[in-house]
C-alpha cells in the first residue's frame, strides 16, 4: 500500500504542481482590457454587429438589450433573435425595439420553426449573422450584461494585436455559497485542462471560445464556414474558437473584470442542471471515454485529500504537494474573481458533484436517445455526426 501511495501521490503532485506553475507564469501574460491603457477608441471605428440569440429569456432580455443600446461606441448594430420562445421574450424584444434609442440600431428577428439538422442556438446565430452589416461580429448571450465601454476596449485591443477573434472572459455574478463552490471548482478544472495563455501562440493547439463574448472578424467567420459548420454542435462557443485556431487565424483571450457580467446558475444544483447538457458532449458522446473521464476526475480531485488521510509518514508528502498546488490555484483565482480561497475546503464536495454531473449527463442522454435543450429534443446520432 505504501508503494501505491508513493506512485499515486507522485502522479498527483506532478500533475497539479505543473499546472500551478503554468498558471502562475502564464495567466499574468493575459491582457486585462479593463486597465486604463485600453480606455480608447479603436482606429477607424469599424462597424460591429452584435448578435443576441434568445429562447425563453424574458427574465433578462429586456435589460440585456437596453444595456447594449447604451454602449459608448458609435458604429454598431444589434440583431436580437427570438428563437421559438414560448414565453414573453419576443414581446420584450419588440418593446425595446420600439424605444427611440433603438431606432436604426436594433433589429429583431422572430424564428418560428427550426429546420432539420440544426441546433436552435446555432441556427439563430447563423440567421442573424447572414444579415450582419459589420466588419466584426460579436456573438453573445441573452443574459450577459455589458458595461458601456467594453466594445471600445475590446476593439482597441483587437486592432493593436491584429487579432481575428477575441474572447473576453465574463465576470461571474454569484449569490450563494453553492454557486461559488461549484464555479470555483469549474474554474480550477478549467485551469487544469486548458492553457488560455497559450491561445495566442500559433504553434500550439490551444484554443478558446466563450458564449458570452466571441468577437470575430466577419471575413474570418465566413472563412471558417460560418455557423453552418457548427450547426449541430452542442459546444458551439468553444468549437467556434477551435475552427478559428485550426484555420490559422489570430486568436486572443483577455480579462476585463466587470466589463461583462453573467449569473451562470442559481445555486449548486443550477450548475448541475446547466452542465448536464454539455458533459457527455465534452466526451464526444463516448460512454467508455466518459467513464474514464469520471474516474480521472475523481482521482485527480479527491485522491489528494484521501491520500493525506490514508497514507502514513513520508508517503503523505506528495499528496500534500498536490493539495498545496490546488490551494495555490484557488488563491490565484481569488485575485481574478469574487471567490475566496477558503472555498478550497469544499473542493471534495464539488468534486463529487462534478463526477455526478458527468455520469448524469451520459445516463440521461443515452436513456433519452439524445439531448433535451431549451425544450427541443436533439437525437444522439445527429449530435454525433455534428461534432467538430
C-alpha positions in Angstrom: 0.0 0.0 0.0 2.9 2.3 0.7 4.2 1.9 -2.9 0.7 2.7 -4.2 0.6 5.9 -2.2 4.1 6.9 -3.4 3.1 6.3 -7.0 -0.4 7.8 -6.8 0.8 10.8 -4.7 3.7 11.5 -7.0 1.5 11.5 -10.1 -0.9 13.9 -8.4 1.8 16.1 -7.1 3.5 16.4 -10.5 0.2 17.0 -12.4 -1.1 19.7 -10.0 2.2 21.4 -9.4 2.9 21.6 -13.1 -0.5 23.2 -13.7 0.1 25.6 -10.8 3.4 26.7 -12.3 1.9 27.0 -15.7 -0.9 29.2 -14.4 1.4 31.3 -12.2 3.7 32.2 -15.1 1.0 32.1 -17.9 -2.0 34.0 -16.5 -0.1 37.3 -15.9 0.6 37.3 -19.7 -3.1 37.5 -20.5 -4.1 41.1 -21.1 -6.6 42.8 -18.9 -8.5 45.3 -21.1 -10.2 46.8 -18.0 -6.9 48.7 -17.4 -6.7 52.4 -18.3 -4.4 51.6 -21.3 -7.3 50.2 -23.3 -9.8 53.0 -22.5 -9.7 54.5 -26.0 -11.4 54.4 -29.4 -10.1 52.0 -32.0 -8.7 53.4 -35.2 -11.3 53.8 -37.9 -14.2 52.7 -35.6 -15.1 49.6 -37.6 -18.7 48.7 -37.8 -19.8 45.9 -35.4 -22.8 43.7 -35.5 -23.8 42.3 -32.1 -25.8 39.0 -32.3 -28.0 38.1 -29.3 -29.9 34.8 -29.6 -32.7 34.2 -27.0 -35.1 31.4 -26.2 -37.4 31.8 -23.2 -35.2 34.6 -21.7 -38.0 37.0 -20.6 -36.3 37.5 -17.2 -33.1 39.0 -18.8 -33.6 40.0 -22.4 -35.0 43.5 -21.8 -32.2 44.6 -19.5 -29.6 43.0 -21.7 -30.8 44.7 -24.9 -31.2 48.0 -23.1 -27.6 47.9 -21.9 -26.4 47.0 -25.4 -28.1 50.1 -26.7 -26.2 52.3 -24.2 -22.7 51.3 -25.4 -20.4 54.3 -25.8 -19.2 53.0 -29.2 -20.8 54.9 -32.1 -20.6 52.4 -35.0 -22.6 49.3 -34.2 -25.9 47.5 -34.7 -27.7 44.8 -32.6 -29.6 41.9 -34.1 -31.7 40.1 -31.5 -33.2 36.7 -32.4 -36.3 35.3 -30.7 -35.7 31.6 -31.2 -39.1 30.0 -30.9 -39.7 31.3 -27.4 -42.9 30.1 -25.6 -42.8 32.9 -23.0 -42.8 36.7 -23.5 -39.3 37.0 -24.8 -40.5 38.1 -28.2 -42.7 40.8 -26.7 -39.9 42.1 -24.6 -37.6 42.3 -27.6 -40.2 44.2 -29.6 -40.8 46.6 -26.7 -37.1 47.5 -26.6 -37.0 47.8 -30.4 -39.9 50.4 -30.2 -37.9 52.7 -27.9 -36.5 55.8 -29.5 -32.9 54.8 -28.6 -33.2 51.6 -30.6 -34.2 53.2 -33.9 -31.6 52.3 -36.6 -29.6 50.3 -34.1 -31.7 47.3 -33.0 -33.3 44.7 -35.3 -35.5 41.9 -34.0 -35.9 38.6 -35.9 -38.6 36.1 -34.8 -37.9 32.4 -35.7 -41.0 30.2 -35.5 -39.6 26.9 -36.9 -36.3 25.1 -36.6 -35.0 23.5 -39.8 -33.9 19.8 -39.7 -30.2 19.3 -39.0 -29.7 22.4 -36.8 -29.5 23.1 -33.1 -31.7 26.1 -32.2 -28.9 28.4 -31.0 -26.6 27.7 -33.9 -29.4 28.3 -36.3 -30.3 31.6 -34.6 -26.7 32.7 -34.7 -26.4 31.8 -38.4 -29.6 33.5 -39.3 -28.6 36.8 -37.6 -25.0 36.7 -39.0 -26.4 36.4 -42.6 -27.8 39.9 -42.1 -24.8 41.4 -40.4 -23.5 44.6 -41.9 -20.5 44.9 -39.6 -16.8 44.2 -40.3 -16.9 42.5 -36.9 -19.5 40.2 -35.4 -19.9 39.9 -31.6 -21.8 36.7 -30.6 -23.1 37.0 -27.1 -25.9 35.5 -24.9 -29.2 36.9 -23.8 -28.3 37.0 -20.1 -25.0 38.9 -20.4 -24.8 42.4 -19.1 -22.5 44.9 -20.8 -20.7 48.0 -19.4 -20.8 50.9 -21.9 -17.0 51.0 -22.6 -16.5 47.3 -23.3 -16.7 47.4 -27.1 -14.3 50.3 -27.4 -11.8 48.4 -25.3 -12.1 45.1 -27.0 -11.8 46.5 -30.5 -8.9 48.7 -29.5 -7.1 45.6 -28.3 -8.1 43.5 -31.3 -6.7 46.3 -33.6 -3.5 46.6 -31.7 -2.9 42.8 -31.7 -4.1 42.4 -35.3 -6.4 39.7 -33.9 -9.1 37.9 -35.9 -11.0 36.6 -32.8 -11.1 38.0 -29.3 -12.6 36.2 -26.3 -13.4 38.2 -23.2 -13.9 36.2 -20.0 -17.0 37.3 -18.2 -17.2 38.2 -14.5 -19.5 35.7 -12.7 -22.3 37.0 -10.5 -22.7 34.6 -7.6 -25.3 35.0 -4.8 -24.8 32.0 -2.5 -22.1 29.6 -1.3 -23.3 26.7 -3.5 -22.7 28.8 -6.7 -19.3 29.9 -5.5 -18.3 26.3 -4.6 -19.2 24.9 -8.0 -17.9 27.8 -10.1 -14.6 27.7 -8.1 -14.3 24.0 -8.9 -15.2 24.6 -12.6 -12.5 27.3 -12.8 -10.0 25.1 -11.2 -10.8 22.3 -13.7 -10.5 24.9 -16.5 -7.0 25.9 -15.4 -6.1 22.2 -15.2 -7.5 21.3 -18.6 -6.8 24.5 -20.6 -3.9 26.9 -21.2 -5.5 30.2 -22.1 -2.1 31.9 -22.0 -1.1 29.7 -25.0 -4.0 30.6 -27.2 -2.1 33.4 -28.9 0.7 31.1 -29.8 0.1 29.8 -33.4 2.4 26.9 -32.7 0.1 25.4 -30.1 -3.2 23.7 -30.5 -4.8 25.6 -27.6 -7.9 27.4 -28.5 -10.7 29.3 -26.7 -14.3 30.4 -27.1 -16.9 31.8 -24.7 -20.6 32.2 -25.4 -20.7 35.4 -23.5 -18.2 37.2 -25.8 -17.0 35.9 -29.1 -15.8 38.8 -31.2 -14.7 37.8 -34.7 -13.9 39.4 -37.9 -16.7 38.8 -40.4 -14.2 37.7 -43.0 -12.8 35.2 -40.6 -16.2 34.0 -39.7 -17.1 33.4 -43.3 -13.7 31.7 -44.0 -14.2 29.1 -41.3 -17.6 28.1 -42.7 -19.9 30.3 -40.6 -22.2 28.8 -38.0 -23.2 26.3 -40.7 -20.1 24.4 -39.8 -21.3 24.2 -36.2 -25.0 23.6 -37.0 -25.3 20.5 -34.7 -22.5 21.2 -32.2 -23.6 21.4 -28.6 -20.3 23.2 -27.6 -20.7 25.8 -30.3 -18.8 28.6 -28.5 -15.6 26.6 -27.8 -15.8 24.9 -31.2 -16.0 28.3 -32.9 -12.7 29.0 -31.3 -11.3 25.7 -32.4 -12.2 26.4 -36.0 -10.6 29.8 -35.8 -7.3 28.4 -34.4 -7.1 25.4 -36.7 -7.7 27.6 -39.7 -4.6 29.6 -38.8 -6.3 32.9 -37.8 -5.0 35.0 -34.9 -6.9 34.3 -31.7 -6.7 36.1 -28.4 -8.4 35.9 -25.0 -8.5 38.7 -22.4 -9.6 39.5 -18.9 -11.8 42.5 -18.2 -13.1 42.4 -14.7 -16.7 43.8 -14.5 -16.9 44.7 -18.2 -19.4 41.9 -18.9 -21.2 40.0 -16.2 -23.4 37.0 -16.1 -25.1 34.9 -13.4 -24.5 31.5 -14.8 -26.6 29.4 -12.5 -28.8 29.6 -9.4 -27.2 27.5 -6.6 -25.1 24.4 -6.8 -28.0 22.4 -8.4 -28.3 25.1 -11.0 -24.8 24.4 -12.1 -25.6 20.7 -12.2 -28.5 21.3 -14.4 -26.6 23.6 -16.8 -23.7 21.3 -17.3 -25.7 18.1 -17.7 -26.4 19.1 -21.3 -22.7 19.6 -22.0 -20.6 17.0 -20.3 -21.4 14.0 -22.5 -20.7 16.2 -25.5 -17.3 17.1 -24.0 -16.6 13.4 -24.0 -17.7 13.2 -27.7 -20.7 11.1 -26.7 -18.5 8.1 -26.0 -19.5 6.0 -22.9 -16.1 4.5 -22.3 -14.4 7.8 -22.5 -17.0 9.3 -20.2 -16.5 6.6 -17.6 -12.7 7.0 -17.9 -13.1 10.8 -17.5 -15.3 10.4 -14.4 -12.7 8.1 -12.9 -9.9 10.5 -13.7 -11.9 13.5 -12.4 -12.4 11.6 -9.1 -8.7 10.5 -8.8 -7.3 14.0 -9.6 -9.6 15.9 -7.2 -10.5 13.5 -4.4 -7.4 11.4 -4.0 -5.1 14.2 -2.7 -7.5 14.7 0.2 -8.0 10.9 0.8 -4.3 10.2 0.4 -3.3 12.7 3.1 -5.6 10.8 5.5 -4.9 7.2 4.4 -1.1 7.4 3.8 1.4 7.3 6.6 4.7 9.1 7.2 6.6 10.5 4.3 4.1 9.0 1.8 1.9 11.9 2.7 4.3 14.4 1.3 3.3 14.1 -2.4 -0.3 14.4 -1.5 0.5 17.5 0.5 2.2 19.0 -2.6 -0.8 18.2 -4.7 -3.1 19.9 -2.1 -0.8 22.9 -1.8 -0.9 23.3 -5.6 -4.7 23.1 -5.7 -4.9 25.6 -3.0 -2.5 27.8 -4.9 -4.8 27.8 -7.9 -7.7 28.8 -5.6 -5.6 31.7 -4.3 -4.8 32.8 -7.8 -8.4 32.6 -8.9 -9.4 34.8 -5.9 -7.3 37.6 -7.4 -9.4 37.5 -10.6 -12.9 36.7 -9.1 -15.0 37.1 -6.1 -14.4 33.6 -4.8 -12.4 33.5 -1.6 -9.5 31.0 -1.3 -11.2 29.2 1.6 -13.6 27.5 -0.8 -10.7 25.1 -1.3 -12.1 23.2 1.7 -15.2 22.4 -0.3 -13.3 21.0 -3.2 -14.1 17.4 -2.3 -17.8 18.1 -2.2 -17.8 19.9 -5.6 -15.6 17.0 -7.0 -18.3 14.5 -6.1 -20.9 16.7 -7.7 -18.9 17.1 -10.9 -18.4 13.3 -11.2 -22.2 13.0 -10.7 -22.7 15.6 -13.5 -20.5 13.6 -15.9 -22.3 10.4 -15.2 -25.8 12.0 -15.1 -25.1 13.6 -18.5 -24.2 10.3 -20.0 -27.1 8.3 -18.5 -29.8 10.8 -19.3 -28.5 11.3 -22.9 -28.4 7.5 -23.5 -31.7 6.9 -21.8 -33.5 9.6 -23.9 -31.6 8.8 -27.1 -30.5 12.4 -27.3 -30.4 15.8 -25.5 -33.3 18.0 -24.5 -32.1 21.6 -24.7 -34.4 24.5 -24.1 -37.5 22.4 -24.8 -36.2 20.9 -28.0 -35.1 17.2 -28.4 -32.0 16.5 -30.4 -31.3 12.9 -31.4 -28.0 11.4 -30.3 -27.0 10.1 -33.7 -27.4 13.5 -35.2 -25.4 15.1 -32.4 -22.5 12.6 -33.0 -22.5 13.5 -36.7 -22.4 17.2 -35.9 -19.3 17.0 -33.7 -16.5 19.3 -34.8 
